[in-house]
Amino acid sequence: MTTDEPGGRRLVFMTEQKLSPETLAVSAGRPAHEHDAPVNTPIMMTSTFRGAGTVDTINDKVYARFDNPSWNGLEEVIADLEGASLPGLLFASGMAAVAAVEDLVPVGSAILIPKHAYMASISIAKKLERRGITEVIRIDVDDTQGAIEAIEAAAAARGVTAQNIDYAAPQVLLWLESPTNPMLEVADLPALIEAAQRLGVVTAVDNTFATPLLQRPLQLGADIVVHSATKFIAGHSDVVLGLAVTNRPEIRAVMLEHRSLNGAIPGPFEAFLGLRGVRTLALRMKKSVQNAQVLAERLSQHPAVEEVRYPGLPTDRYHERAKAQMDGFGAILCVVLKADVAQTEEVMNRLHLWTPATSLGGVESLIERRRRHGSEPVSIPESLLRLSVGIENADDLYADLDQALTLLTD
Ligand SMILES: Cc1ncc(COP(=O)(O)O)c(C=O)c1O
């Protein structure tokens, strides 16, 4: 059974049974259950909607910069997967979603952001800082106590408490990303989110790497979750999209206004691809995570490899924490080679199956030397390769890596 509500058709059930994520990924966000209704959300190619008279800003669509029914299916699916009561918001890209969240902060505010978060998310915060709007405070999620002390200091300096918190214009925004890109550090989400709640600090979590199948930060008390839906959610490296989701109507309203005013909107066809992609998210994640575990184990025995960073390895620094707070260890792993820059690049040239490319989360395996980006911090080793593990056969993927790595061992 479904209900029709403004902004979405959320699944409503006659039983109390909680649906599993793999069911929600397939079943949520469908058109109304009516005779002759399409099974899939149609692509609606229109820039405007018929209407006259006074505009009802809640119920009228009016103009396709404000809303497009093509977006609503994916907005509902993400809300259901993340356990949110309000539909998510679909954006033109992950960065458009990130910008909508960081733009919440008013003059005099602080954004606390991890030192190894996705570099463009840090750049947006720094841009706000250059314009005199906010102060950027870098935290190290490897040091939970130190990070909590930084949150306490930022909240105290601005006089915010759990009693006077302004969700729509937070004085202190805690930005978290876990696992971090590309170092795969796992933040202690329960401890950091609990501290933020206690101190009147709004928390946003970039859940791109984990996906809601492995981790649901809103259920831990985070206020906002963002995704680069370009990655696992769409899953086929054929579209750029972003999502933001929250349980707080006041935050959603400001992010919606940001999207409408800035025109940070996805095209209807891109929204279709995102929704089509999310239908297979559970199957894709399962296979990619299995493959990543196999590769991490084998690569950690390889003589050309200095270090494997993957929370699924029992020897990994974040293994126990990831086990406690995630439902799987993810499909991204990093290897640091015993090699210089030229040798690392040559290893990649010798690969046949793996595609050297930035981005992640598609069905095909991608590999990238992250320091090729001048903006990556020097704390990332030059010979660190980030592997986005796809759904191919794990033996084939390993064999390709192994033959390329002979460059370093022969
Ligand atoms: C963790 C993370 N967040 C956000 C983004 C930005 O997403 P998009 O490229 O869709 O704008 C990326 C892109 O790589 C990412 O890896």
Ligand as a Chemical Component Dictionary entry (heavy atoms), coordinates in Angstrom:
data_LIG
# 
_chem_comp.id                   LIG 
_chem_comp.type                 NON-POLYMER 
_chem_comp.pdbx_formal_charge   0 
_chem_comp.three_letter_code    LIG 
# 
loop_
_chem_comp_atom.comp_id 
_chem_comp_atom.atom_id 
_chem_comp_atom.alt_atom_id 
_chem_comp_atom.type_symbol 
_chem_comp_atom.charge 
_chem_comp_atom.model_Cartn_x 
_chem_comp_atom.model_Cartn_y 
_chem_comp_atom.model_Cartn_z 
_chem_comp_atom.pdbx_ordinal 
LIG C1 C1 C 0 33.317 10.913 -0.488 1  
LIG C2 C2 C 0 32.883 11.812 -1.608 2  
LIG N1 N1 N 0 32.011 12.794 -1.363 3  
LIG C3 C3 C 0 31.591 13.637 -2.337 4  
LIG C4 C4 C 0 32.059 13.525 -3.625 5  
LIG C5 C5 C 0 31.584 14.484 -4.683 6  
LIG O1 O1 O 0 30.661 13.877 -5.518 7  
LIG P1 P1 P 0 30.412 14.257 -7.053 8  
LIG O2 O2 O 0 31.653 13.924 -7.802 9  
LIG O3 O3 O 0 29.217 13.431 -7.410 10 
LIG O4 O4 O 0 30.124 15.729 -7.116 11 
LIG C6 C6 C 0 32.965 12.506 -3.932 12 
LIG C7 C7 C 0 33.492 12.367 -5.309 13 
LIG O5 O5 O 0 34.433 11.646 -5.543 14 
LIG C8 C8 C 0 33.389 11.631 -2.896 15 
LIG O6 O6 O 0 34.273 10.638 -3.127 16 
# 
loop_
_chem_comp_bond.comp_id 
_chem_comp_bond.atom_id_1 
_chem_comp_bond.atom_id_2 
_chem_comp_bond.value_order 
_chem_comp_bond.pdbx_ordinal 
LIG C1 C2 SING 1  
LIG C2 N1 SING 2  
LIG C2 C8 DOUB 3  
LIG N1 C3 DOUB 4  
LIG C3 C4 SING 5  
LIG C4 C5 SING 6  
LIG C4 C6 DOUB 7  
LIG C5 O1 SING 8  
LIG O1 P1 SING 9  
LIG P1 O2 DOUB 10 
LIG P1 O3 SING 11 
LIG P1 O4 SING 12 
LIG C6 C7 SING 13 
LIG C6 C8 SING 14 
LIG C7 O5 DOUB 15 
LIG C8 O6 SING 16 
# 
